[in-house]
Amino acid sequence: MKSIVKSDMKSIVVIPTYNEIENIENIIGQIFDVLPEINVLVVDDNSPDGTSDVVKKMMEKDERVHLMTRAGKMGLGTAYCDGFVYCLDKGFEAIFEMDADLSHDPKDLPRFLEELETQDLVIGSRYKTGVNVVNWPLSRLILSYGANLYTRIITGMPIMDATGGFKCFRADALSKIDLKAIHSNGYGFQIEMNYRMWKLGAKIKEIPIIFIDRRSGVSKMNRSIIYEAVFLVWRLKFGLIRLEKKSQKLH
């Protein structure tokens, strides 16, 4: 089904990958079905399963597909930051984060672009209107919901889903963040990016999405990612992470 929303913004979806050969062609195809005018950048951490080879073949036939291949498994946060730098350098105006595993529905993309007309950051929220998560075990749901409640309480940031990875930045707002200063990954990366945008005075809006857990491939979640996020919120609260200068305020 084609998108009924036409945005004048030059847009791109950044998709970090590590061993996503089962999903990558499918997710890119679905994105183009919804928004034919959009671009996709795959940031691949030298996946041994040949993910980047699939993307290279797609690039040969489609100029909307871009690929950045990194030396090894360096983490989600740095993958996004490297991807963001590429997108900003290429003059893209709307920059998405999206998972490769089909847990984020491409049909939601036009809603993000519509909201981005008046916002600096649009977040696809699993918890804006209750709990909209499918196929997660109760233990993981409690962990995720609890992590977001914990983040709101400690940081004061008024975001229901600070750990979600489906979002869209307005490039002129994203460019105010010092991407080289970010070293967090996983949940922590998402929290830190939201926090930095919030402290910049960005206009942030959450829109409800339905999150469906991956149907193929292997989750990259591990304990180190969780522990990083637990301590990161305190570092943000007490100013132990250098943020952008006050003169960089957006509004």
C-alpha positions as CSV (number, residue, x, y, z in Angstrom):
1,M,0.0,0.0,0.0
2,K,1.4,3.3,-1.0
3,S,1.7,6.3,1.4
4,I,-1.0,8.9,1.2
5,V,1.4,11.4,3.0
6,K,3.8,13.3,0.8
7,S,6.6,15.1,2.6
8,D,8.8,17.7,1.1
9,M,11.6,16.7,3.4
10,K,14.5,14.6,2.0
11,S,14.2,11.5,4.2
12,I,16.3,8.5,5.1
13,V,15.9,5.5,7.4
14,V,19.1,4.3,9.2
15,I,19.1,0.6,10.0
16,P,22.0,-0.9,12.0
17,T,22.6,-4.6,11.3
18,Y,24.5,-7.5,12.6
19,N,23.5,-10.9,11.1
20,E,20.2,-9.8,9.7
21,I,20.4,-11.6,6.4
22,E,17.0,-13.1,7.0
23,N,15.3,-9.8,7.4
24,I,17.2,-7.0,5.6
25,E,15.8,-7.4,2.0
26,N,12.2,-7.7,3.3
27,I,12.3,-4.7,5.6
28,I,13.8,-2.4,2.9
29,G,11.2,-3.6,0.4
30,Q,8.4,-2.9,2.8
31,I,9.8,0.6,3.5
32,F,9.9,1.4,-0.2
33,D,6.3,0.1,-0.6
34,V,5.1,2.6,1.9
35,L,7.3,5.6,1.0
36,P,8.8,5.2,-2.5
37,E,10.6,8.5,-2.2
38,I,12.6,7.7,0.9
39,N,16.2,6.4,1.2
40,V,17.6,3.7,3.4
41,L,21.1,3.5,4.9
42,V,22.2,0.1,6.3
43,V,25.1,0.4,8.8
44,D,26.5,-3.2,9.0
45,D,29.0,-4.3,11.5
46,N,30.8,-6.7,9.2
47,S,28.1,-9.4,9.7
48,P,29.5,-12.9,9.1
49,D,26.2,-14.1,7.6
50,G,26.6,-11.9,4.5
51,T,24.0,-9.2,5.3
52,S,26.1,-6.5,3.6
53,D,26.4,-8.7,0.4
54,V,22.6,-8.7,0.1
55,V,22.5,-4.9,0.5
56,K,25.3,-4.4,-2.0
57,K,23.2,-6.3,-4.6
58,M,20.3,-4.1,-3.8
59,M,22.4,-1.0,-4.2
60,E,23.4,-2.1,-7.7
61,K,19.8,-1.8,-8.8
62,D,18.5,0.9,-6.6
63,E,20.1,4.3,-5.8
64,R,17.8,4.7,-2.8
65,V,19.8,2.1,-0.9
66,H,23.0,3.1,0.9
67,L,25.5,0.9,2.8
68,M,28.1,1.7,5.5
69,T,30.2,-1.4,6.4
70,R,32.2,-1.1,9.7
71,A,35.2,-3.2,10.8
72,G,33.4,-5.3,13.3
73,K,30.7,-5.5,16.0
74,M,31.0,-2.0,17.5
75,G,27.6,-1.5,19.0
76,L,24.2,0.0,18.2
77,G,25.0,3.5,19.5
78,T,28.1,4.1,17.5
79,A,26.4,2.5,14.4
80,Y,23.6,5.1,14.7
81,C,26.0,8.0,15.3
82,D,28.1,7.0,12.3
83,G,24.9,6.7,10.2
84,F,23.7,10.1,11.4
85,V,26.9,11.8,10.4
86,Y,26.6,10.2,6.9
87,C,23.0,11.4,6.6
88,L,23.7,15.0,7.8
89,D,26.7,15.2,5.3
90,K,24.4,14.1,2.5
91,G,21.8,16.8,3.3
92,F,18.9,14.6,4.5
93,E,16.4,16.6,6.4
94,A,14.4,13.8,8.2
95,I,16.5,11.0,9.7
96,F,14.8,7.8,11.1
97,E,16.0,5.1,13.4
98,M,14.5,1.7,12.7
99,D,15.3,-1.9,13.6
100,A,16.0,-4.5,10.9
101,D,14.0,-7.3,12.5
102,L,10.4,-6.2,11.4
103,S,9.5,-5.3,15.0
104,H,8.8,-1.7,13.7
105,D,6.0,-1.5,11.1
106,P,7.0,0.5,8.0
107,K,3.4,1.5,7.6
108,D,3.9,3.9,10.5
109,L,6.6,5.9,8.7
110,P,4.2,8.5,7.1
111,R,2.8,9.3,10.5
112,F,6.3,10.2,11.7
113,L,6.9,12.5,8.8
114,E,3.5,14.2,9.2
115,E,4.3,15.0,12.9
116,L,7.9,16.1,12.1
117,E,6.5,19.1,10.2
118,T,6.0,20.7,13.7
119,Q,8.4,18.7,15.9
120,D,12.2,18.2,16.2
121,L,11.9,14.5,17.4
122,V,9.1,12.1,16.9
123,I,9.2,8.9,19.0
124,G,7.3,5.7,18.3
125,S,6.0,4.9,21.7
126,R,5.1,1.4,23.0
127,Y,3.7,2.9,26.2
128,K,1.9,6.2,25.2
129,T,-1.5,4.6,25.2
130,G,-1.0,1.6,27.6
131,V,1.2,-1.3,26.7
132,N,1.4,-2.0,22.9
133,V,3.9,-4.9,22.8
134,V,3.3,-8.2,21.1
135,N,5.1,-11.5,21.6
136,W,7.3,-10.5,24.6
137,P,7.5,-12.7,27.6
138,L,6.2,-11.1,30.8
139,S,9.7,-10.8,32.3
140,R,11.0,-8.7,29.4
141,L,7.9,-6.5,29.3
142,I,8.3,-5.8,33.0
143,L,12.0,-5.0,32.5
144,S,11.2,-2.6,29.6
145,Y,8.3,-0.8,31.3
146,G,10.2,-0.6,34.6
147,A,13.3,0.8,32.8
148,N,11.2,3.6,31.3
149,L,9.5,4.4,34.7
150,Y,12.9,4.4,36.3
151,T,14.3,6.7,33.6
152,R,11.4,9.2,34.0
153,I,11.7,9.3,37.8
154,I,15.5,9.8,37.9
155,T,16.0,12.2,35.0
156,G,12.6,14.0,35.1
157,M,12.4,13.6,31.3
158,P,8.7,13.5,30.4
159,I,8.9,10.6,27.9
160,M,6.9,7.4,28.3
161,D,9.1,5.3,26.0
162,A,12.7,6.6,26.4
163,T,14.2,3.3,25.4
164,G,12.4,2.7,22.1
165,G,14.3,2.6,18.8
166,F,11.7,3.7,16.3
167,K,12.0,7.5,15.9
168,C,12.6,10.3,13.5
169,F,14.8,13.4,14.0
170,R,14.7,16.7,12.2
171,A,18.2,17.1,10.8
172,D,18.7,20.7,11.9
173,A,17.9,19.6,15.5
174,L,20.1,16.4,15.4
175,S,23.0,18.5,14.1
176,K,23.1,20.4,17.4
177,I,24.2,17.2,19.2
178,D,27.9,16.3,19.5
179,L,27.7,12.8,18.1
180,K,31.3,12.1,18.8
181,A,30.7,12.5,22.5
182,I,28.2,9.6,22.6
183,H,29.5,6.2,23.6
184,S,26.4,4.5,25.0
185,N,24.7,1.6,23.3
186,G,21.3,-0.2,23.4
187,Y,18.8,1.2,25.8
188,G,21.4,3.6,27.1
189,F,21.9,5.2,23.7
190,Q,18.2,5.8,23.2
191,I,17.9,7.3,26.6
192,E,20.9,9.6,26.1
193,M,19.8,10.8,22.7
194,N,16.3,11.7,24.0
195,Y,17.8,13.4,27.0
196,R,20.2,15.5,24.9
197,M,17.3,16.5,22.6
198,W,15.2,17.4,25.6
199,K,17.9,19.5,27.2
200,L,18.4,21.3,23.9
201,G,14.7,22.4,24.2
202,A,13.6,20.2,21.3
203,K,10.0,19.8,20.4
204,I,9.4,16.1,21.1
205,K,6.2,14.2,20.5
206,E,5.4,10.5,21.2
207,I,3.1,8.7,18.8
208,P,1.6,5.3,19.7
209,I,3.0,2.3,17.8
210,I,2.5,-1.5,18.1
211,F,5.8,-3.2,18.7
212,I,6.0,-6.8,17.5
213,D,8.9,-8.9,18.7
214,R,11.3,-10.2,16.0
215,R,10.0,-13.2,14.1
216,S,13.4,-14.3,12.8
217,G,17.1,-13.8,13.7
218,V,18.5,-13.5,17.2
219,S,18.0,-10.6,19.7
220,K,21.1,-8.5,20.5
221,M,19.9,-7.8,24.1
222,N,22.3,-8.7,26.9
223,R,23.0,-7.9,30.6
224,S,25.7,-5.4,29.8
225,I,23.3,-3.2,27.8
226,I,20.8,-3.3,30.7
227,Y,23.5,-2.4,33.3
228,E,24.8,0.5,31.1
229,A,21.3,2.0,31.0
230,V,20.8,1.6,34.8
231,F,23.9,3.7,35.6
232,L,23.6,6.1,32.6
233,V,20.5,7.8,34.0
234,W,22.3,8.8,37.2
235,R,25.3,10.1,35.2
236,L,22.9,12.2,33.2
237,K,21.1,13.4,36.3
238,F,24.2,14.5,38.0
239,G,25.8,16.1,35.0
240,L,28.6,13.5,34.6
241,I,28.1,13.4,30.9
242,R,29.0,16.6,29.0
243,L,26.0,18.0,27.1
244,E,25.8,20.6,24.4
245,K,26.3,24.2,25.4
246,K,23.3,26.3,26.5
247,S,23.8,28.5,23.5
248,Q,22.8,25.5,21.3
249,K,19.2,25.7,22.6
250,L,16.8,25.0,19.8
251,H,13.8,27.1,21.0
